[in-house]
Protein backbone atom coordinates (compact mmCIF):
# COMPACT_ATOMS: atom_id res chain seq x y z
CA UNK A 1 0.00 0.00 0.00
CA UNK A 2 1.33 3.44 -0.99
CA UNK A 3 1.05 5.46 2.21
CA UNK A 4 2.00 8.64 0.35
CA UNK A 5 -1.41 8.67 -1.33
CA UNK A 6 -3.06 8.00 2.03
CA UNK A 7 -1.26 10.91 3.66
CA UNK A 8 -2.18 13.35 0.91
CA UNK A 9 -5.74 14.00 2.22
CA UNK A 10 -4.36 14.67 5.70
CA UNK A 11 -1.83 17.15 4.36
CA UNK A 12 -4.56 18.89 2.37
CA UNK A 13 -6.79 19.02 5.46
CA UNK A 14 -3.92 20.33 7.59
CA UNK A 15 -3.23 23.08 5.07
CA UNK A 16 -6.93 24.02 4.95
CA UNK A 17 -7.31 24.08 8.75
CA UNK A 18 -4.09 26.09 9.03
CA UNK A 19 -5.43 28.66 6.59
CA UNK A 20 -8.69 28.97 8.50
CA UNK A 21 -6.80 29.19 11.79
CA UNK A 22 -4.69 31.97 10.32
CA UNK A 23 -7.84 33.85 9.30
CA UNK A 24 -9.47 33.58 12.74
CA UNK A 25 -6.31 34.45 14.68
CA UNK A 26 -5.76 37.46 12.42
CA UNK A 27 -9.35 38.51 12.99
CA UNK A 28 -8.94 38.19 16.75
CA UNK A 29 -5.74 40.25 16.74
CA UNK A 30 -7.33 42.89 14.53
CA UNK A 31 -10.21 43.16 16.99
CA UNK A 32 -8.14 43.38 20.18
CA UNK A 33 -5.57 45.76 18.68
CA UNK A 34 -8.26 48.12 17.44
CA UNK A 35 -10.65 48.28 20.39
CA UNK A 36 -12.83 51.34 20.64
CA UNK A 37 -12.87 53.26 23.89
CA UNK A 38 -16.50 52.26 24.43
CA UNK A 39 -15.83 48.52 24.07
CA UNK A 40 -16.50 46.67 27.34
CA UNK A 41 -13.63 44.25 26.68
CA UNK A 42 -10.58 45.23 28.77
CA UNK A 43 -12.13 48.63 29.44
CA UNK A 44 -11.54 49.70 25.86
CA UNK A 45 -7.76 49.38 26.26
CA UNK A 46 -6.10 47.82 23.24
CA UNK A 47 -4.16 44.60 23.83
CA UNK A 48 -3.31 41.26 22.28
CA UNK A 49 -3.45 37.67 23.52
CA UNK A 50 -0.02 35.97 23.46
CA UNK A 51 -1.61 32.58 22.87
CA UNK A 52 -3.38 33.94 19.79
CA UNK A 53 -0.02 35.08 18.44
CA UNK A 54 1.35 31.60 19.13
CA UNK A 55 -1.50 30.01 17.18
CA UNK A 56 -0.93 32.49 14.37
CA UNK A 57 2.70 31.37 14.19
CA UNK A 58 1.57 27.72 14.24
CA UNK A 59 -0.74 28.31 11.30
CA UNK A 60 1.99 30.04 9.28
CA UNK A 61 4.49 27.26 9.98
CA UNK A 62 1.99 24.60 8.94
CA UNK A 63 1.04 26.53 5.80
CA UNK A 64 4.67 26.47 4.73
CA UNK A 65 5.71 23.09 6.07
CA UNK A 66 2.81 20.95 4.84
CA UNK A 67 3.35 21.51 1.08
CA UNK A 68 7.15 21.38 1.48
CA UNK A 69 7.16 18.08 3.35
CA UNK A 70 4.70 16.39 1.02
CA UNK A 71 6.05 17.62 -2.32
CA UNK A 72 9.78 17.44 -1.58
CA UNK A 73 9.97 14.52 0.85
CA UNK A 74 7.09 12.11 0.09
CA UNK A 75 6.24 12.44 -3.61
CA UNK A 76 9.79 11.68 -4.88
CA UNK A 77 9.69 8.36 -2.98
CA UNK A 78 6.13 7.38 -3.91
CA UNK A 79 4.73 5.48 -6.86
CA UNK A 80 2.73 8.55 -7.86
CA UNK A 81 5.63 9.72 -10.03
CA UNK A 82 4.95 6.81 -12.36
CA UNK A 83 1.50 8.13 -13.28
CA UNK A 84 1.33 10.10 -16.53
CA UNK A 85 -1.02 12.66 -14.98
CA UNK A 86 1.74 13.64 -12.54
CA UNK A 87 4.57 13.69 -15.06
CA UNK A 88 5.42 17.28 -14.11
CA UNK A 89 6.43 16.08 -10.65
CA UNK A 90 9.52 14.49 -12.20
CA UNK A 91 11.00 17.97 -12.19
CA UNK A 92 10.54 18.11 -8.42
CA UNK A 93 12.26 14.75 -8.11
CA UNK A 94 15.23 16.01 -10.15
CA UNK A 95 15.52 19.13 -7.99
CA UNK A 96 15.48 17.34 -4.65
CA UNK A 97 17.89 14.70 -5.97
CA UNK A 98 20.54 17.31 -6.69
CA UNK A 99 23.86 16.58 -4.92
CA UNK A 100 23.73 19.98 -3.22
CA UNK A 101 20.56 18.90 -1.45
CA UNK A 102 21.89 15.61 -0.14
CA UNK A 103 20.65 15.19 3.42
CA UNK A 104 18.70 12.52 5.32
CA UNK A 105 15.28 13.32 3.89
CA UNK A 106 13.73 10.50 5.88
CA UNK A 107 14.22 12.59 9.03
CA UNK A 108 12.68 15.80 7.69
CA UNK A 109 9.05 14.69 7.99
CA UNK A 110 9.17 13.33 11.58
CA UNK A 111 11.15 16.35 12.79
CA UNK A 112 8.78 18.82 11.13
CA UNK A 113 5.70 16.99 12.41
CA UNK A 114 7.12 16.76 15.93
CA UNK A 115 7.80 20.50 16.07
CA UNK A 116 4.36 21.31 14.71
CA UNK A 117 2.68 18.86 17.06
CA UNK A 118 4.37 20.39 20.12
CA UNK A 119 3.56 23.96 19.12
CA UNK A 120 -0.03 23.16 18.20
CA UNK A 121 -0.81 21.18 21.36
CA UNK A 122 0.53 24.05 23.48
CA UNK A 123 -1.67 26.51 21.62
CA UNK A 124 -4.71 24.24 21.74
CA UNK A 125 -4.33 23.48 25.43
CA UNK A 126 -3.76 27.06 26.57
CA UNK A 127 -6.52 28.52 24.41
CA UNK A 128 -8.98 25.86 25.59
CA UNK A 129 -8.02 26.58 29.20
CA UNK A 130 -8.63 30.31 28.71
CA UNK A 131 -11.75 30.19 26.52
CA UNK A 132 -13.03 26.69 27.22
CA UNK A 133 -16.75 27.49 27.37
CA UNK A 134 -18.03 30.48 25.43
CA UNK A 135 -21.64 29.37 25.08
CA UNK A 136 -22.76 32.24 27.30
CA UNK A 137 -21.62 34.81 24.71
CA UNK A 138 -22.18 32.91 21.48
CA UNK A 139 -24.39 35.69 20.14
CA UNK A 140 -21.38 38.04 19.97
CA UNK A 141 -19.00 37.89 17.02
CA UNK A 142 -15.74 37.99 19.08
CA UNK A 143 -16.85 34.88 20.98
CA UNK A 144 -17.77 33.06 17.78
CA UNK A 145 -14.35 33.90 16.35
CA UNK A 146 -12.65 32.48 19.44
CA UNK A 147 -14.76 29.31 19.31
CA UNK A 148 -13.95 28.77 15.63
CA UNK A 149 -10.26 29.48 16.28
CA UNK A 150 -10.08 26.83 19.01
CA UNK A 151 -12.03 24.30 16.93
CA UNK A 152 -9.77 24.58 13.89
CA UNK A 153 -6.68 24.52 16.09
CA UNK A 154 -7.73 21.15 17.50
CA UNK A 155 -8.65 19.84 14.05
CA UNK A 156 -5.22 20.81 12.75
CA UNK A 157 -3.51 19.07 15.64
CA UNK A 158 -5.55 15.90 14.98
CA UNK A 159 -4.31 15.96 11.38
CA UNK A 160 -0.71 16.30 12.57
CA UNK A 161 -1.19 13.41 14.99
CA UNK A 162 -2.63 11.26 12.19
CA UNK A 163 0.35 12.07 9.97
CA UNK A 164 2.72 11.06 12.75
CA UNK A 165 0.94 7.74 13.17
CA UNK A 166 1.04 7.08 9.41
CA UNK A 167 4.75 7.87 9.33
CA UNK A 168 5.30 5.43 12.19
CA UNK A 169 3.38 2.74 10.29
CA UNK A 170 5.47 3.40 7.16
CA UNK A 171 8.67 3.22 9.20
CA UNK A 172 7.66 -0.11 10.78
CA UNK A 173 6.76 -1.53 7.36
CA UNK A 174 10.10 -0.43 5.96
CA UNK A 175 11.97 -2.02 8.85
CA UNK A 176 10.07 -5.27 8.43
CA UNK A 177 10.83 -5.25 4.71
CA UNK A 178 14.53 -4.75 5.41
CA UNK A 179 14.57 -7.58 7.93
CA UNK A 180 12.69 -9.89 5.56
CA UNK A 181 15.13 -9.04 2.78
CA UNK A 182 18.12 -9.74 4.99
CA UNK A 183 16.68 -13.08 6.03
CA UNK A 184 15.85 -13.99 2.45
CA UNK A 185 19.35 -13.33 1.20
CA UNK A 186 21.11 -14.94 4.15
CA UNK A 187 23.21 -17.99 3.36
CA UNK A 188 25.17 -20.50 5.37
CA UNK A 189 28.85 -19.76 5.94
CA UNK A 190 30.95 -21.10 3.09
CA UNK A 191 32.61 -24.36 3.81
CA UNK A 192 36.34 -24.30 4.12
CA UNK A 193 38.36 -26.40 1.77
CA UNK A 194 39.56 -28.64 4.55
CA UNK A 195 35.96 -29.33 5.56
CA UNK A 196 35.09 -30.75 2.16
CA UNK A 197 34.89 -34.53 2.00
CA UNK A 198 37.94 -36.13 0.45
CA UNK A 199 36.97 -38.46 -2.38
CA UNK A 200 38.22 -41.96 -1.80
CA UNK A 201 40.81 -43.22 -4.29
CA UNK A 202 39.72 -46.16 -6.41
CA UNK A 203 41.07 -49.47 -5.18
CA UNK A 204 42.82 -51.67 -7.62
CA UNK A 205 41.33 -55.10 -8.10
CA UNK A 206 43.68 -58.10 -8.31
MIFIBA-130566 format. One record per residue: chain; residue number from 1; residue in one letter; x, y, z of N, C-alpha, C, CB in turn. Coordinates in steps of 0.001 Angstrom, whole numbers. Glycine has a CB too. Layout:
! residues N
A/NUM/A/X/Y/Z/X/Y/Z/X/Y/Z/X/Y/Z
...
END
This chain:
! residues 206
A/1/X/847/-1198/0/0/0/0/881/1245/0/-957/7/1230
A/2/X/582/2204/-896/1329/3439/-992/789/4429/30/1254/4021/-2419
A/3/X/1519/4574/1147/1052/5459/2210/1144/6922/1822/1844/5220/3469
A/4/X/1925/7246/786/1997/8641/350/642/9131/-132/3039/8804/-759
A/5/X/-81/8282/-863/-1412/8668/-1327/-2414/8717/-188/-1895/7706/-2394
A/6/X/-2172/7956/870/-3056/7996/2032/-2823/9268/2838/-2842/6759/2916
A/7/X/-1581/9708/2888/-1259/10908/3664/-1650/12197/2962/211/10938/3969
A/8/X/-1831/12135/1649/-2178/13349/913/-3436/14024/1446/-2361/13026/-546
A/9/X/-4557/13313/1680/-5741/13999/2222/-5490/14666/3568/-6876/13019/2363
A/10/X/-4657/14056/4403/-4362/14667/5697/-3537/15939/5539/-3626/13678/6593
A/11/X/-2599/15932/4604/-1826/17154/4363/-2714/18261/3784/-650/16864/3409
A/12/X/-3628/17893/2922/-4559/18887/2374/-5451/19451/3488/-5430/18258/1250
A/13/X/-5953/18555/4348/-6793/19015/5464/-5996/19893/6422/-7387/17816/6222
A/14/X/-4745/19518/6702/-3915/20330/7585/-3696/21713/6999/-2573/19647/7840
A/15/X/-3434/21779/5711/-3233/23081/5073/-4508/23917/5139/-2790/22904/3611
A/16/X/-5661/23292/4909/-6929/24017/4952/-7227/24519/6358/-8068/23126/4462
A/17/X/-7057/23656/7368/-7308/24077/8750/-6314/25159/9182/-7224/22868/9704
A/18/X/-5084/25069/8695/-4086/26089/9029/-4478/27440/8429/-2690/25667/8524
A/19/X/-4989/27415/7216/-5427/28662/6588/-6602/29281/7351/-5823/28410/5123
A/20/X/-7565/28456/7731/-8694/28965/8498/-8262/29459/9877/-9758/27887/8640
A/21/X/-7327/28741/10498/-6805/29192/11787/-6092/30529/11646/-5852/28148/12376
A/22/X/-5355/30684/10576/-4694/31967/10321/-5723/33089/10194/-3833/31887/9044
A/23/X/-6806/32830/9483/-7844/33854/9304/-8473/34245/10639/-8932/33351/8342
A/24/X/-8802/33269/11474/-9474/33575/12735/-8521/34221/13746/-10075/32305/13328
A/25/X/-7260/33791/13768/-6314/34446/14675/-6032/35878/14230/-5002/33651/14749
A/26/X/-5948/36091/12918/-5756/37458/12424/-6967/38328/12756/-5508/37452/10903
A/27/X/-8156/37749/12643/-9355/38510/12990/-9385/38861/14474/-10607/37722/12616
A/28/X/-8982/37915/15314/-8942/38188/16755/-7926/39285/17089/-8601/36904/17528
A/29/X/-6743/39220/16494/-5735/40248/16735/-6184/41604/16217/-4419/39857/16088
A/30/X/-6823/41619/15072/-7326/42889/14535/-8362/43501/15469/-7936/42681/13136
A/31/X/-9174/42654/16072/-10206/43158/16991/-9591/43710/18282/-11207/42040/17328
A/32/X/-8689/42948/18897/-8136/43382/20184/-7150/44541/20038/-7448/42215/20870
A/33/X/-6512/44664/18887/-5567/45756/18676/-6233/47029/18172/-4507/45330/17704
A/34/X/-7526/46943/17916/-8265/48116/17436/-9555/48309/18238/-8589/47973/15931
A/35/X/-9477/48102/19542/-10649/48282/20394/-11042/49754/20456/-10377/47741/21808
A/36/X/-12337/49978/20420/-12830/51337/20640/-12885/51625/22136/-14228/51531/19997
A/37/X/-12868/52874/22484/-12871/53256/23894/-14160/52847/24592/-12668/54752/24031
A/38/X/-15216/52650/23839/-16501/52263/24427/-16688/50751/24504/-17630/52868/23629
A/39/X/-15700/49985/24048/-15827/48525/24067/-15687/48024/25507/-14754/47859/23142
A/40/X/-16595/47162/25965/-16498/46671/27343/-15315/45734/27573/-17770/45962/27715
A/41/X/-14758/45172/26518/-13628/44254/26677/-12391/45026/27118/-13347/43491/25358
A/42/X/-11811/44628/28243/-10581/45228/28772/-10706/46731/28977/-9423/44941/27842
A/43/X/-11917/47198/29207/-12128/48626/29445/-11814/49492/28258/-11308/49072/30588
A/44/X/-11853/48936/27065/-11545/49702/25860/-10067/49897/25614/-12197/51025/25931
A/45/X/-9218/49264/26439/-7764/49379/26258/-7292/48320/25256/-7013/49219/27626
A/46/X/-6561/48732/24276/-6095/47816/23244/-5036/46871/23808/-5533/48596/22044
A/47/X/-5090/45622/23365/-4161/44601/23828/-4109/43478/22799/-4576/44058/25226
A/48/X/-3323/42467/23107/-3312/41256/22278/-3086/40063/23195/-2204/41329/21160
A/49/X/-3588/38912/22758/-3447/37673/23522/-2202/36934/23030/-4724/36774/23385
A/50/X/-1225/36678/23907/-18/35966/23461/-319/34603/22858/934/35796/24617
A/51/X/-1312/33901/23393/-1612/32575/22865/-2187/32658/21461/-2582/31846/23782
A/52/X/-2870/33756/21151/-3376/33938/19790/-2213/34154/18825/-4361/35133/19726
A/53/X/-1211/34894/19259/-16/35080/18437/681/33738/18211/954/36087/19101
A/54/X/720/32915/19264/1347/31598/19129/599/30731/18118/1402/30891/20490
A/55/X/-721/30768/18157/-1505/30012/17184/-1344/30580/15779/-2979/30007/17579
A/56/X/-1185/31880/15680/-935/32486/14372/381/31982/13794/-916/34020/14479
A/57/X/1410/31906/14632/2703/31373/14186/2564/29901/13793/3774/31535/15297
A/58/X/1803/29138/14574/1573/27722/14240/938/27571/12868/683/27060/15296
A/59/X/-54/28399/12592/-737/28314/11303/210/28653/10155/-1949/29249/11280
A/60/X/1046/29669/10343/1989/30043/9282/3028/28947/9054/2689/31364/9631
A/61/X/3517/28343/10135/4490/27256/9985/3868/26066/9250/5017/26812/11365
A/62/X/2645/25731/9610/1993/24597/8942/1684/24913/7486/703/24215/9675
A/63/X/1312/26153/7198/1037/26530/5801/2277/26372/4927/532/27980/5728
A/64/X/3448/26636/5499/4665/26472/4726/5235/25071/4767/5683/27421/5204
A/65/X/5089/24400/5909/5711/23090/6069/4934/21982/5372/5850/22764/7533
A/66/X/3613/22040/5397/2812/20950/4843/3093/20732/3351/1328/21236/5056
A/67/X/3028/21760/2496/3350/21514/1079/4806/21107/872/3051/22756/253
A/68/X/5721/21706/1646/7146/21380/1476/7419/19919/1799/8013/22280/2367
A/69/X/6905/19457/2936/7163/18080/3354/6564/17105/2358/6597/17822/4757
A/70/X/5349/17355/1918/4702/16394/1019/5353/16386/-360/3213/16713/886
A/71/X/5555/17566/-941/6048/17623/-2320/7508/17214/-2414/5871/19022/-2886
A/72/X/8343/17654/-1467/9777/17441/-1579/10258/16190/-874/10502/18616/-1039
A/73/X/9480/15650/78/9970/14516/847/9193/13229/586/9919/14841/2305
A/74/X/7924/13307/232/7093/12113/93/6879/11755/-1369/5747/12319/780
A/75/X/6537/12731/-2210/6238/12441/-3608/7428/11813/-4337/5813/13712/-4318
A/76/X/8676/12319/-4151/9789/11680/-4875/9984/10215/-4544/11058/12406/-4588
A/77/X/9503/9754/-3375/9687/8359/-2984/8450/7506/-3258/10044/8280/-1515
A/78/X/7381/8117/-3746/6129/7382/-3910/6002/6868/-5335/4926/8269/-3554
A/79/X/5014/6007/-5528/4730/5480/-6860/3940/6455/-7698/3982/4180/-6760
A/80/X/3537/7599/-7110/2731/8549/-7863/3503/9138/-9041/2249/9663/-6950
A/81/X/4850/9157/-8944/5629/9715/-10031/5515/8889/-11303/7071/9830/-9623
A/82/X/5057/7664/-11195/4951/6808/-12364/3671/7077/-13146/5010/5354/-11949
A/83/X/2763/7868/-12607/1502/8126/-13279/1694/9228/-14316/406/8513/-12262
A/84/X/1163/9068/-15512/1334/10096/-16535/722/11426/-16130/726/9636/-17834
A/85/X/-366/11422/-15359/-1022/12663/-14982/-152/13513/-14080/-2331/12374/-14302
A/86/X/857/12907/-13444/1742/13640/-12542/3153/13688/-13099/1745/13001/-11150
A/87/X/3249/13725/-14435/4568/13690/-15058/5363/14924/-14713/4446/13556/-16562
A/88/X/4696/16054/-14441/5423/17279/-14111/6157/17169/-12792/4476/18453/-14066
A/89/X/5758/16230/-11934/6430/16082/-10646/7822/15469/-10794/5587/15225/-9714
A/90/X/8156/14972/-11988/9516/14486/-12199/10529/15614/-12020/9653/13867/-13596
A/91/X/10111/16826/-12373/11004/17969/-12192/11327/18162/-10720/10376/19245/-12771
A/92/X/10309/18005/-9857/10543/18112/-8418/11530/17046/-7974/9221/17981/-7634
A/93/X/11360/15843/-8481/12262/14754/-8113/13703/15065/-8527/11800/13442/-8759
A/94/X/13885/15663/-9699/15227/16009/-10150/15832/17085/-9265/15202/16474/-11604
A/95/X/15001/18036/-8824/15518/19126/-7990/15979/18593/-6641/14448/20215/-7791
A/96/X/15122/17805/-5992/15479/17336/-4649/16551/16255/-4686/14247/16808/-3934
A/97/X/16824/15692/-5858/17886/14696/-5974/19239/15318/-6306/17522/13679/-7030
A/98/X/19279/16640/-6375/20539/17311/-6694/21557/17041/-5588/20322/18839/-6877
A/99/X/22843/16859/-5951/23861/16582/-4916/23963/17664/-3854/25208/16409/-5561
A/100/X/23655/18916/-4209/23731/19979/-3220/22676/19816/-2136/23579/21325/-3891
A/101/X/21642/19057/-2415/20562/18903/-1453/20613/17547/-766/19221/19089/-2136
A/102/X/21781/16913/-776/21893/15609/-141/21832/15755/1380/23200/14912/-566
A/103/X/20814/15205/1976/20652/15187/3422/19656/14084/3739/20172/16582/3977
A/104/X/19627/13616/4984/18701/12516/5325/17252/12970/5255/19004/11970/6730
A/105/X/16654/12855/4069/15284/13320/3889/14299/12535/4735/14891/13229/2435
A/106/X/14650/11304/5087/13729/10501/5883/13485/11097/7254/14255/9100/6027
A/107/X/14380/11974/7714/14216/12589/9025/13492/13921/8980/15548/12776/9662
A/108/X/13297/14477/7791/12676/15797/7694/11218/15747/8143/12768/16328/6256
A/109/X/10478/14750/7651/9053/14685/7995/8812/14475/9484/8388/13572/7220
A/110/X/9445/13490/10151/9175/13335/11583/9607/14533/12416/9863/12107/12096
A/111/X/10711/15177/12035/11150/16351/12791/10159/17491/12625/12551/16796/12342
A/112/X/9738/17738/11379/8782/18820/11134/7453/18555/11838/8551/18995/9628
A/113/X/6963/17315/11761/5699/16992/12413/5805/17067/13927/5237/15611/12000
A/114/X/6946/16690/14480/7120/16759/15933/7111/18200/16419/8424/16076/16350
A/115/X/7792/19081/15693/7803/20497/16074/6406/21079/15975/8775/21295/15188
A/116/X/5724/20804/14867/4362/21314/14705/3432/20756/15771/3826/20971/13318
A/117/X/3554/19470/16065/2681/18860/17059/2862/19511/18423/2949/17364/17153
A/118/X/4109/19763/18815/4369/20392/20121/3792/21802/20173/5882/20433/20410
A/119/X/4058/22591/19127/3561/23961/19125/2042/24012/19103/4116/24717/17938
A/120/X/1431/23138/18315/-27/23158/18204/-697/22685/19493/-478/22288/17034
A/121/X/-160/21661/20142/-814/21177/21361/-692/22202/22482/-207/19835/21803
A/122/X/408/22966/22497/531/24049/23485/-524/25113/23220/1951/24677/23446
A/123/X/-668/25502/21962/-1666/26509/21622/-3088/26034/21879/-1521/26906/20179
A/124/X/-3367/24786/21516/-4711/24242/21737/-5033/24150/23224/-4842/22859/21088
A/125/X/-4083/23644/24001/-4331/23481/25427/-4522/24796/26144/-3207/22734/26057
A/126/X/-3652/25771/25879/-3764/27061/26565/-5024/27812/26153/-2535/27919/26280
A/127/X/-5326/27806/24852/-6525/28522/24405/-7794/27869/24941/-6573/28577/22876
A/128/X/-7800/26543/25026/-8980/25865/25593/-9111/26142/27085/-8897/24347/25351
A/129/X/-7969/26271/27777/-8022/26581/29205/-8536/28000/29451/-6640/26410/29833
A/130/X/-8203/28919/28534/-8631/30310/28711/-10070/30510/28262/-7711/31253/27938
A/131/X/-10405/29993/27086/-11753/30189/26525/-12427/28835/26308/-11687/30983/25182
A/132/X/-12484/28032/27352/-13032/26685/27222/-14512/26652/26906/-12789/25926/28469
A/133/X/-15297/27508/27539/-16749/27492/27368/-17224/28913/27085/-17461/26906/28633
A/134/X/-17578/29148/25844/-18033/30476/25428/-19494/30456/24995/-17162/31001/24291
A/135/X/-20230/29465/25471/-21642/29373/25080/-22463/30541/25611/-22238/28065/25577
A/136/X/-22010/31147/26701/-22758/32243/27303/-22695/33535/26474/-22235/32506/28697
A/137/X/-21726/33596/25537/-21622/34810/24707/-21604/34471/23233/-20367/35604/25067
A/138/X/-22234/33364/22867/-22183/32911/21476/-22878/33862/20513/-22802/31547/21362
A/139/X/-23703/34762/21037/-24386/35692/20141/-23481/36840/19700/-25624/36247/20818
A/140/X/-22308/36979/20330/-21381/38044/19968/-20306/37506/19017/-20732/38653/21235
A/141/X/-19971/38320/18033/-19004/37888/17023/-17624/37569/17607/-18865/38957/15965
A/142/X/-17062/38348/18532/-15741/37990/19080/-15718/36607/19719/-15313/39019/20106
A/143/X/-16811/36216/20375/-16854/34881/20978/-16936/33798/19915/-18041/34764/21931
A/144/X/-17673/34056/18863/-17767/33064/17785/-16416/32900/17092/-18848/33476/16757
A/145/X/-15688/33986/16952/-14353/33898/16350/-13427/33056/17225/-13754/35309/16143
A/146/X/-13486/33272/18535/-12655/32478/19437/-13027/31002/19393/-12777/32998/20860
A/147/X/-14318/30702/19363/-14758/29305/19308/-14282/28634/18031/-16283/29218/19406
A/148/X/-14409/29335/16900/-13949/28768/15632/-12431/28606/15630/-14390/29655/14454
A/149/X/-11725/29563/16212/-10264/29477/16278/-9825/28240/17049/-9681/30737/16930
A/150/X/-10438/28000/18202/-10077/26834/19010/-10434/25538/18284/-10782/26888/20377
A/151/X/-11591/25514/17635/-12027/24298/16934/-11057/23925/15823/-13434/24489/16353
A/152/X/-10672/24887/14997/-9766/24577/13889/-8355/24298/14380/-9744/25721/12886
A/153/X/-7986/24858/15523/-6684/24524/16095/-6635/23051/16484/-6384/25409/17317
A/154/X/-7690/22557/17126/-7729/21147/17500/-7803/20245/16270/-8918/20877/18417
A/155/X/-8568/20654/15265/-8652/19842/14048/-7290/19745/13360/-9693/20431/13080
A/156/X/-6558/20853/13336/-5217/20812/12751/-4287/19903/13515/-4630/22196/12693
A/157/X/-4377/19939/14850/-3506/19066/15638/-3866/17595/15421/-3603/19422/17133
A/158/X/-5140/17284/15263/-5546/15904/14985/-4947/15437/13654/-7095/15785/14954
A/159/X/-4922/16313/12658/-4305/15955/11380/-2813/15677/11552/-4518/17077/10349
A/160/X/-2140/16512/12328/-707/16300/12568/-480/14974/13284/-113/17462/13395
A/161/X/-1319/14673/14271/-1190/13406/14987/-1416/12226/14047/-2181/13346/16157
A/162/X/-2399/12324/13161/-2629/11260/12190/-1456/11070/11251/-3870/11547/11394
A/163/X/-830/12166/10832/346/12067/9968/1513/11418/10697/751/13450/9460
A/164/X/1654/11710/11979/2720/11058/12752/2482/9558/12862/2820/11675/14155
A/165/X/1248/9163/13071/937/7736/13165/1187/7033/11829/-524/7533/13607
A/166/X/811/7667/10722/1045/7077/9410/2536/6974/9106/346/7896/8330
A/167/X/3301/7961/9522/4753/7869/9331/5324/6715/10140/5440/9189/9730
A/168/X/4822/6540/11362/5299/5428/12185/4964/4087/11540/4690/5502/13592
A/169/X/3765/3975/10972/3380/2736/10286/4306/2484/9094/1901/2806/9815
A/170/X/4580/3548/8317/5469/3396/7158/6868/2993/7598/5529/4700/6347
A/171/X/7336/3563/8706/8667/3215/9198/8731/1754/9637/9058/4130/10360
A/172/X/7685/1289/10333/7656/-107/10775/7618/-1042/9574/6441/-364/11691
A/173/X/6821/-698/8561/6756/-1531/7365/8108/-1588/6657/5684/-1005/6408
A/174/X/8794/-447/6603/10105/-425/5956/11107/-1285/6725/10622/1018/5842
A/175/X/11061/-1207/8051/11969/-2022/8854/11694/-3514/8673/11850/-1646/10328
A/176/X/10410/-3869/8638/10067/-5274/8426/10527/-5741/7055/8557/-5489/8575
A/177/X/10377/-4874/6039/10834/-5246/4710/12336/-5451/4658/10429/-4198/3712
A/178/X/13084/-4598/5373/14530/-4755/5406/14931/-6041/6106/15173/-3567/6094
A/179/X/14245/-6355/7218/14566/-7581/7934/14236/-8807/7104/13821/-7632/9255
A/180/X/13071/-8759/6404/12693/-9892/5563/13690/-10068/4420/11270/-9700/5005
A/181/X/14161/-8945/3855/15134/-9036/2779/16451/-9611/3245/15360/-7688/2172
A/182/X/16878/-9206/4444/18125/-9743/4985/18026/-11234/5257/18500/-9013/6260
A/183/X/16856/-11656/5770/16680/-13080/6034/16609/-13879/4743/15424/-13313/6859
A/184/X/15995/-13265/3710/15853/-13993/2452/17161/-14185/1728/14898/-13285/1559
A/185/X/18078/-13233/1899/19355/-13333/1200/20438/-13970/2048/19803/-11973/756
A/186/X/20107/-14345/3274/21115/-14937/4152/21486/-16331/3647/20599/-15006/5614
A/187/X/22736/-16676/3798/23212/-17992/3365/24102/-18550/4461/23983/-17908/1999
A/188/X/24303/-19847/4388/25166/-20497/5372/26610/-20084/5127/25020/-22041/5309
A/189/X/27430/-20110/6150/28848/-19763/5941/29488/-20716/4956/29623/-19788/7272
A/190/X/30322/-20196/4075/30953/-21097/3087/31831/-22119/3785/31792/-20293/2064
A/191/X/31799/-23290/3248/32613/-24362/3814/34055/-24158/3430/32122/-25738/3344
A/192/X/34921/-24393/4398/36338/-24295/4122/36795/-25507/3324/37136/-24169/5423
A/193/X/37884/-25323/2654/38358/-26402/1774/38679/-27660/2562/39594/-25953/995
A/194/X/39195/-27461/3781/39561/-28638/4553/38348/-29365/5102/40475/-28251/5681
A/195/X/37179/-28691/5080/35962/-29334/5560/35282/-30165/4486/35003/-28298/6079
A/196/X/35723/-30000/3233/35089/-30746/2162/35471/-32216/2259/35481/-30173/793
A/197/X/34549/-33103/1939/34888/-34532/2002/35928/-34890/949/33627/-35396/1813
A/198/X/36876/-35690/1365/37944/-36125/453/37457/-37353/-293/39277/-36431/1224
A/199/X/37434/-37281/-1627/36975/-38464/-2380/37948/-39622/-2184/36831/-38135/-3895
A/200/X/37386/-40756/-2013/38220/-41959/-1799/38842/-42378/-3127/37374/-43140/-1193
A/201/X/40101/-42806/-3082/40813/-43224/-4293/40323/-44618/-4698/42367/-43221/-4064
A/202/X/40200/-44832/-5982/39721/-46157/-6412/40709/-47260/-6055/39467/-46166/-7921
A/203/X/40205/-48330/-5555/41072/-49468/-5178/41289/-50362/-6380/40454/-50285/-4007
A/204/X/42497/-50774/-6486/42821/-51671/-7621/42359/-53094/-7289/44371/-51654/-7935
A/205/X/41783/-53710/-8266/41325/-55100/-8099/42398/-56055/-8621/39970/-55337/-8846
A/206/X/42683/-57118/-7886/43677/-58095/-8310/43015/-59146/-9160/44377/-58739/-7106
END
